[in-house]
Amino acid sequence: MHLFWEHGYEATSLAMLREAMGLTPPQIYNAFTDKETLFRRALTRYHETEIGFALDALSASVPTHEAIRLLLLGAAEAYSRPGKPGGCLFVSGALAASPQAQAIADELKSYRKASEAAIAQRLAKGQVAGDLPEGFSVESFAKYIAGVMNGMSIQARDGASAEELRIMAQTALAALPPEEQKRGA
């Protein structure tokens, strides 16, 4: 998982995988069939072990502004953790995908789209609760937040510190409508 996270799908060679796993090529193919299957397993593991911050933020019983704040600040911390590759595997895994890796690029896109949909769902829940104005476009803002997170991932890959990512998060949070615009306020 870390090799794919650090180098992307195509740049991670069988030799790198063999060395990291201590397996011979036949053992790798017997266990995983092919590199694509191994990558998909790495994506599943990443989803299970590395994005808890997002799941926790979006499911927290807090006002919408706080949920989005937790999401973005969680990303700032997760994307810059010492001892881990910078950024997000769902973003960095396909930054340089060739036409031969289109199926992998499409799978990574589906993970990113699912994240965007989860953000939109949380925003819609907040809109129903009166945390956001009625005319507020949850889909557009979810796309914006997902884009900010993707940008934070790339910045982390380029060496941005957790503090620099937190500043990006705070800047994005300023785009949320003020809470005093809530219905009934």
N, C-alpha and C positions, 0 to 999 in steps of 0.2 A: 504494500500500500504506500509506504513512504517513498519508494523509488518512483512509482507512477506519479505521486503527489509532487515530488521534487522535479522530475524530468518530463512529465507528460507521457501520454500513451506511446506515441511513436518513437520518442527519443530513448525510451527505456528498452534496452536491448535484452535479448535472451541471455547473453553473457552476464549482464548486470543482475538479472533475475536469478540465474544459476548461482552466482557468487553469494548473493544475499540470502538465498534459501538453502544453500548447501545441497542442491539437487543436480543431478545430471539432466541434460535435455530430455532423454527418454522418460525420466521420472517426472519431470515437469509436465510433459505431454500426457503421461498416464494419469497424473493427478488432476490436470486442468483442461485437457484436450488441446488447447491452444492459448496463445497470448491474450486474445480477445476475451475468452472465458475467464482467464486469470484476472484481467483488468476489471471485468464485471464483478467478480468476487471482491476485488479491492474496493470498488465503489460501494458495494453493500456494507463492507466492514467500515468504511469511512462514514457512511450514513449512520451506522449503529454506534460508532464510538466518538465521532468528532463534531457533530452538529447539535449536541444536546443543548447548547446555549440558545439556539434558535427555537427549538421545540419548547424549551422552558419559557422563553420570553413570550412567544406567541400564545401559550396556553395559561400564562399567569393571570390570576384574578386581580388585575390592576387596571386602572384607566388606560385607554388606548395610547395616550402620549407616553406613559410609563412603559408600556409593552414595547413600543417602537424604540424607546430609549434603551431598554434592556437588550433588545435585538442588536442594535447598532453598536453599542458599547461592548456587548458580548462578542460581536464579530471582530472588533478592534483587538480584543484580548486573544481570541482564538486564532486569528490570522497571523499573530506575531509571537506566538508561544515559543520560548526557547526550547531547543531540542527537536523541533518539528519544522518541516518545510513551511515557508511563508505562504500565506494566502489560503485559498480553498481549492481542493482537488476538483470540484465540479467546474471551476472556472479555469484553472491552470491545466487541467488534463487534456484539453483540446485546443489550446491556443494556437498551435501550428499543425492542424490536422489536414492531411492530404486527402484527395478524393478516395484513396484506398481505405481510409479510416473513417469514411462518412458515417457508418453505422455507429461507431464510437462517439463521434461528434454529435450525432442525433440523440444518443442516450444521455450524454452530458447535458444537452439542451433540455431534455425532458426533466432532468433533476432540477435545473435552474428554473424552468417553467413551473414545476411543482412548488418550489420555494416562493416564487412570485405569487402563485395562487394562494398559498398559505398566508402570506402577508395580506393579500386582498381580503381573504376570509376574515382575518383578525380585524382589519380596518372596517369591514362591513358590520361586524359584530359591535364594534365601537360606535359606528354610526347609528345603529339601532338603539344602543344604550344612551345616545345623546352626547357622546364624547366628541363627535365631529358634526359639522353642519350638514343639513340635508342635501345641498347641492354639491358637496364635496365628491370628487370622482375617486372612489377607492381603487378602481383598476389603474387609473393613471398614476396615482400616488404609489401604489404597490410596485408598478413598473419602475418608478423613480427610485424607491428604496432598494429594490433589487439591483438596479444599475449602480447605485452608490456602493452597495455591498460588493458587487463585481469589481468596481474601481478600487475599493479598499483592498480586495484580494490582490489585484495587480500591483498596487502600491506596496503591499507587504512583500510580494515577490521581489520587488525592486529595492527592498531594504528599509521601507518606512517603519518607524518605531511604533509601539503601541500608543504613545502619546500623540504622534502625528495622525494615526488612524482615529483616535478619540476626537481630535479636532475636526476631522472630516465628518465624523458621526454627529457632533454637535452642530456643525454647519447644516447638515441635512435635516436635523431636528427642527431647525429654525423655519423650515418650509411648512411644517404642520400648522394648520390654523390655530390661533390662540384659543385656549380653553374657554375663555369668556364668550366665545361665539356659539357655544353649545345651545341646543334647543332648551328653552325654559330658563335660560340664564338672564 
